[in-house]
Amino acid sequence: MGSVLAGLKAGAVASLFFAGAVSLFNILLLLAFKGEVLSYLSQSLPASCPAVPVSGVSGTAETCFTSILVSDIPVADFLRTGLLAIIFAVSIGVYFEYLPGPTYFRRILLASMIMVIVMVFIGLYGLVTTQIQAVIMITFETGASVLYALLMARLYRRFTREVEFQAAEGGGKVFVDKRNVTGKRMTYGINSKHNIEVAGTVKPFKSWVVSGGVQVKEPKQAKTSIKVTGDGLLRLT
């Protein structure tokens, strides 16, 4: 199992970048299509901007447009996008071991693509007035999600370490926090502590043998704990 805390730490930075980039691009997109946006707003008032009093069509549309740029996108849209990105970052930390791929980036890239699909499905891809604008926003978000995945991968790796678990033939199975990890390479938060124990032994338990950044509290005890300070190996003998 990956690290929830590492996912949260990495996600805090990556999500800020992703939400900020998406919101900024949304603002620039609306400015580029300002004429079309004002035309849409003038035809759909007051439904499109119910909080803005209708005192004149063109003036109200301008006021509504300004409100969208300075309030709706930077506050509402930015916060919702950032929250969704953090939720996915934490989920990546929880289910990291189940994500397919040979590298951290490949694994997280899959999750980030799913995040974009969810954004489109729930309509959280920005404030737009035409299909063309929607396509442009989704295309940009897809590209931004690749950078999100790259940033997440680097930070997640910085906050975690990999431990490989081995067992001698007939020595039994290694359980970490009640999960069978025998023969697997797992990621854990740096300086994290975990309970380990032996199950299904055929031969008498001898000891835990470690190398790298793995520390065992009681090497001669079948049930003890470890502390992960770096990449390493734990072997059951």
N, C-alpha and C positions, 0 to 999 in steps of 0.2 A: 504493500500500500504506500502510496506517495505521502507527501507532507501537506496537510491542510494549511499550516502556518506559512510554509514556503510559498504555496500557491497564493495565499493572501498577500504576502509581502511583494512577490513579483507582480501580482495582479494590480496592486495599488498604483504602481508606476506605469505598467503597460496600459491599464484601463484609462488612466489620466491622459496618456498620449493619444489613445484611440478615440476617446470621446472628444478631446480637444480638437483633433485633426478633423473629425467628421463634422463637428459643429462649425468650425472655421470655414470648411469647404462649403457647407450648406449656406452660410452667409454670403460667401463670394458667388455662389451659384445664383442665389436670388438677386443679387446686385447685377449680375451679368444679364439676367432675364427680367430686369426691373419693369420694363414696359408691359410684358405679358402678365407679370404678377399683379401690377396695379390694375390692369384691365380685369383680371379675375376677381380681385378684391372689390372693385367698384360694382361688379355685376352680382356679387354674392353677399354684399352687406345687407343687414347687419349680422347675418348668420356666421360669416367668416371671422368677424371681430365683434362679438356682442358687447364687449366691455367698452367699446369706443362709441361715443354718442354720434348719431348721424346728423351732422350739421351741414354737410355738403358732400356730394359724392367724391369728387377728386380729393378734397382736403381730408375726408375721412379715410379714404384709401391710403393716402400718404401716411396718415397717423397710424393706421393699422400696420402698414408696411414697416414703419420705424419700430413699432412695438414688437413685431415679430423678430426683428434683427437684434434689438437690445434687451429683450426680455424672454420671449418664447424659446428661441434657440439657445442662447447662452445659459439659461436657467433650467427650464423644463426639459428640453431635448438633451442637453449636455448631461444633466443629472441622471436621466433615465438610461441613456446609452452607457454612461459610466457604471451605473449600478448593474446593468446586464453583463457588462464586460468583467466586473469583479466577481459576479456569481459564476461565470464560466471559468474564471481563473481559480477560484476555490474548488470547483468541480474537477478541474484539471489536476489539482493537487490531490484530491481524493481518489480519482480513478486513473492516475497517471500510468500505473502498471498495466492497465487494461487497454491503453491506447496503442494501436498498431504503429510500427515504424522503427527503423534502426537507430534513429537519432532523436534527441530531445525536440529539435525543430520539427521534424516530420510528424511526431506525435501531436505536438501542440498545434501544428498547422491544420490538422484534421479537425480539431476542436474549434479552432477559430473560423473555419469554413462553415461548420454547423451553426456557430454563433450568428454569422451573417444570414444564413437561411432562416433562423429564428427571428431575426430582426425584420426581414422581409415579410415573414408570415404574420407577425403581430403588428405590422405597419410602423415599425420604429426605424425607418430608414431616412428620416429627415422631413422637413416641411417643404413640400413642393406643390406646384399648381398644374403641372402637365406630365404626361407620360414620359416625355423626353427628359425632363428634369429628374424624374424618378429613376430612369435608366442610368443617367449620369451619376446620381448619388449612389446607387447600388454598385456601379462599377468602381467608383472611388472607394467605397467601403470594403469591397473585396480586396483591392490593393492594400488598403490600410490594415486589413486583418492579417495580411502576410507580414507586415512590419510588426504588428501586435504579437504575432506568433514568434517572430525572431527575438523580440525584446523579452517576451515571457520565457523563452527557452534559455536565454543567457542568464537571466536573473534567477530562474528556478534552479538552474545548475549551480549558481553561486550559493544558493541557500540550502542545497541538499548535497548528500554524498551517497555513493553507491557501495553496497555491501553484497558480496557473493557468499552464499551459504552452501557448504558441502558436508557430506557425511560419508564415513567409511562404510564399505559393504557390510551389512548386518548391524551397523551401528545405530540404526533407527532413523527417525525423522526430526528435523529441526523446526520448532514452532516459535515464532516471534509474535508476541501479543495474540496468542492462540490461533495463529494462522500458519499453515504449513508452507515453508519457504525453501524446503530442501531442493538443492540444485538450481536455485533461482538467483538472479541479481536484482536486488531491490533498492529503492531510493528512500532515504530518510532525511529528516531535517538535521542540519549540522548541530552538534552538541545535544541531540535528543537522546533520551533513555528509553529502553524497551525491555520487556520481560521475555526471557528465552527459556525453553525447556525441551526435554527429549521425550519422544513417544515412539512406541513400537520397536523397542530395542530387542535385538537378538543376542548380541554380545554385551558383556558388562560394560557400563559406561566408564570411560577413563578420564577424559578431560575435554575442555574446549581449547582449541588451538587457534590463535588469531594472528593476523598480520595487518600492517597498514594502520589506518585510523579507527580501529575497533578495540574497545577495552571491555574486558569481562570482569565483573565484580568478584565472582567466586569461580575460578576456572575448574575446580574439582567438583563442583556441585551440578547436578543434572538440571536443576531449576534455579536460575539466577537472573541477572540482568546485564545488559550491555549499554555502553555509551558510544555513540557514533561521532567521531571528531574528524573523520576523513574517509576517503575511499579505502576499502579494506576487504579482508576475507575472514570468515569464521568457519572453522571446520570441526565437526563432531568426530571424536575418536573413541 
